[in-house]
Amino acid sequence: MNIVECRSCKAKIAFITMESGRSMPVDSEPVDNGNVWIGEDGVGRVVGKGDYSTVTMPLFISHFATCPNSKAHRKSK
C-alpha cells in the first residue's frame, strides 16, 4: 500500500481500488472493527456485517468513516 497524508486531517491513509474500479481512501492501519479487506490481487472488498472474530486477514476501515472532514472530499456517485 502506498501511504499518503489526508489533505484535511493529516492522518495516514492509503487509496485502494475497489471491485467497482473506484478508488477509496482507507486508514493505513488495520482495525478490529474494519469492514474492508485487500485481496492478494490488491483489490479492496467489503465484508458483510457480522462477527469478525474469526476473520484472519487484516481489516481496514474507510477513511470516510473516521475523517472529521469527510463530507468535503466525497464525490457524487
Secondary structure, 3 states (H helix, E strand, C coil): CCEEECCCCCCEEEEEEECCCCEEEEECCCCCCCCEEECCCCEEEECCCCCCCCCCCCCECEHHHCCCCHHHCCCCC
